[in-house]
Amino acid sequence: MREKTIELKLTNTVKSMGGIALKLISPGFDGVPDRLVLLPHGKLAFVELKAPGKRLRPLQVKRKRQLEALGFLVYVINDTEQIGGALDEILSS
Protein backbone atom coordinates (compact mmCIF):
# COMPACT_ATOMS: atom_id res chain seq x y z
CA MET A 1 0.00 0.00 0.00
CA ARG A 2 1.29 3.46 -0.89
CA GLU A 3 1.32 6.52 1.34
CA LYS A 4 -0.93 8.30 -1.15
CA THR A 5 -3.61 5.60 -0.72
CA ILE A 6 -3.58 6.08 3.06
CA GLU A 7 -3.69 9.86 2.64
CA LEU A 8 -6.71 9.68 0.33
CA LYS A 9 -8.58 7.42 2.76
CA LEU A 10 -7.80 9.82 5.62
CA THR A 11 -8.98 12.91 3.74
CA ASN A 12 -12.17 11.20 2.58
CA THR A 13 -12.97 9.90 6.07
CA VAL A 14 -12.37 13.31 7.66
CA LYS A 15 -14.58 14.94 5.02
CA SER A 16 -17.36 12.41 5.69
CA MET A 17 -17.21 13.44 9.36
CA GLY A 18 -17.74 17.09 8.46
CA GLY A 19 -14.09 18.01 8.89
CA ILE A 20 -11.14 19.18 6.81
CA ALA A 21 -7.70 17.58 6.40
CA LEU A 22 -5.45 20.45 5.33
CA LYS A 23 -2.24 19.64 3.48
CA LEU A 24 0.62 21.33 5.31
CA ILE A 25 3.45 22.96 3.43
CA SER A 26 5.78 25.08 5.52
CA PRO A 27 8.57 26.77 3.56
CA GLY A 28 11.58 27.32 5.77
CA PHE A 29 10.33 24.89 8.44
CA ASP A 30 10.89 21.37 7.16
CA GLY A 31 9.69 18.20 8.82
CA VAL A 32 6.15 19.28 9.69
CA PRO A 33 3.42 16.60 9.54
CA ASP A 34 1.60 16.04 6.24
CA ARG A 35 -1.91 17.02 7.37
CA LEU A 36 -3.69 19.18 9.91
CA VAL A 37 -6.97 17.45 10.69
CA LEU A 38 -9.77 19.81 11.76
CA LEU A 39 -12.90 18.14 13.10
CA PRO A 40 -16.22 19.55 14.36
CA HIS A 41 -16.33 21.15 17.83
CA GLY A 42 -12.83 22.58 17.55
CA LYS A 43 -10.99 19.26 17.62
CA LEU A 44 -7.66 19.14 15.77
CA ALA A 45 -4.48 17.13 15.41
CA PHE A 46 -1.47 16.83 13.16
CA VAL A 47 -1.06 13.65 11.12
CA GLU A 48 2.09 12.31 9.46
CA LEU A 49 1.38 9.65 6.86
CA LYS A 50 3.85 6.90 6.01
CA ALA A 51 3.82 3.88 3.76
CA PRO A 52 3.75 0.61 5.71
CA GLY A 53 7.19 -0.18 7.13
CA LYS A 54 8.51 3.36 6.70
CA ARG A 55 9.74 5.35 9.71
CA LEU A 56 9.90 9.02 10.58
CA ARG A 57 13.06 10.84 9.53
CA PRO A 58 15.04 12.37 12.43
CA LEU A 59 13.77 15.88 11.62
CA GLN A 60 10.18 14.60 11.58
CA VAL A 61 10.72 13.04 15.02
CA LYS A 62 12.01 16.41 16.24
CA ARG A 63 8.98 18.29 14.85
CA LYS A 64 6.59 15.71 16.34
CA ARG A 65 8.17 16.21 19.77
CA GLN A 66 8.05 20.00 19.41
CA LEU A 67 4.34 19.96 18.57
CA GLU A 68 3.55 17.52 21.37
CA ALA A 69 5.50 19.71 23.83
CA LEU A 70 3.16 22.55 22.85
CA GLY A 71 0.20 20.34 23.74
CA PHE A 72 -0.88 19.26 20.25
CA LEU A 73 -1.88 15.73 19.29
CA VAL A 74 0.39 14.24 16.60
CA TYR A 75 -0.37 10.90 14.95
CA VAL A 76 1.74 8.76 12.64
CA ILE A 77 -0.48 6.63 10.42
CA ASN A 78 0.97 3.90 8.21
CA ASP A 79 -2.11 1.76 7.60
CA THR A 80 -5.72 2.59 6.69
CA GLU A 81 -6.84 0.50 9.67
CA GLN A 82 -5.36 3.12 12.03
CA ILE A 83 -7.45 5.99 10.67
CA GLY A 84 -10.69 5.29 12.56
CA GLY A 85 -8.95 4.90 15.90
CA ALA A 86 -6.93 8.08 15.47
CA LEU A 87 -10.00 10.11 14.49
CA ASP A 88 -11.95 8.70 17.45
CA GLU A 89 -9.13 9.77 19.78
CA ILE A 90 -9.10 13.27 18.28
CA LEU A 91 -12.85 13.60 18.75
CA SER A 92 -12.66 12.46 22.36
CA SER A 93 -9.74 14.74 23.26
C-alpha positions as CSV (number, residue, x, y, z in Angstrom):
1,M,0.0,0.0,0.0
2,R,1.3,3.5,-0.9
3,E,1.3,6.5,1.3
4,K,-0.9,8.3,-1.1
5,T,-3.6,5.6,-0.7
6,I,-3.6,6.1,3.1
7,E,-3.7,9.9,2.6
8,L,-6.7,9.7,0.3
9,K,-8.6,7.4,2.8
10,L,-7.8,9.8,5.6
11,T,-9.0,12.9,3.7
12,N,-12.2,11.2,2.6
13,T,-13.0,9.9,6.1
14,V,-12.4,13.3,7.7
15,K,-14.6,14.9,5.0
16,S,-17.4,12.4,5.7
17,M,-17.2,13.4,9.4
18,G,-17.7,17.1,8.5
19,G,-14.1,18.0,8.9
20,I,-11.1,19.2,6.8
21,A,-7.7,17.6,6.4
22,L,-5.5,20.4,5.3
23,K,-2.2,19.6,3.5
24,L,0.6,21.3,5.3
25,I,3.5,23.0,3.4
26,S,5.8,25.1,5.5
27,P,8.6,26.8,3.6
28,G,11.6,27.3,5.8
29,F,10.3,24.9,8.4
30,D,10.9,21.4,7.2
31,G,9.7,18.2,8.8
32,V,6.1,19.3,9.7
33,P,3.4,16.6,9.5
34,D,1.6,16.0,6.2
35,R,-1.9,17.0,7.4
36,L,-3.7,19.2,9.9
37,V,-7.0,17.5,10.7
38,L,-9.8,19.8,11.8
39,L,-12.9,18.1,13.1
40,P,-16.2,19.6,14.4
41,H,-16.3,21.1,17.8
42,G,-12.8,22.6,17.5
43,K,-11.0,19.3,17.6
44,L,-7.7,19.1,15.8
45,A,-4.5,17.1,15.4
46,F,-1.5,16.8,13.2
47,V,-1.1,13.6,11.1
48,E,2.1,12.3,9.5
49,L,1.4,9.7,6.9
50,K,3.8,6.9,6.0
51,A,3.8,3.9,3.8
52,P,3.7,0.6,5.7
53,G,7.2,-0.2,7.1
54,K,8.5,3.4,6.7
55,R,9.7,5.4,9.7
56,L,9.9,9.0,10.6
57,R,13.1,10.8,9.5
58,P,15.0,12.4,12.4
59,L,13.8,15.9,11.6
60,Q,10.2,14.6,11.6
61,V,10.7,13.0,15.0
62,K,12.0,16.4,16.2
63,R,9.0,18.3,14.8
64,K,6.6,15.7,16.3
65,R,8.2,16.2,19.8
66,Q,8.1,20.0,19.4
67,L,4.3,20.0,18.6
68,E,3.6,17.5,21.4
69,A,5.5,19.7,23.8
70,L,3.2,22.5,22.9
71,G,0.2,20.3,23.7
72,F,-0.9,19.3,20.3
73,L,-1.9,15.7,19.3
74,V,0.4,14.2,16.6
75,Y,-0.4,10.9,15.0
76,V,1.7,8.8,12.6
77,I,-0.5,6.6,10.4
78,N,1.0,3.9,8.2
79,D,-2.1,1.8,7.6
80,T,-5.7,2.6,6.7
81,E,-6.8,0.5,9.7
82,Q,-5.4,3.1,12.0
83,I,-7.5,6.0,10.7
84,G,-10.7,5.3,12.6
85,G,-9.0,4.9,15.9
86,A,-6.9,8.1,15.5
87,L,-10.0,10.1,14.5
88,D,-11.9,8.7,17.5
89,E,-9.1,9.8,19.8
90,I,-9.1,13.3,18.3
91,L,-12.9,13.6,18.7
92,S,-12.7,12.5,22.4
93,S,-9.7,14.7,23.3
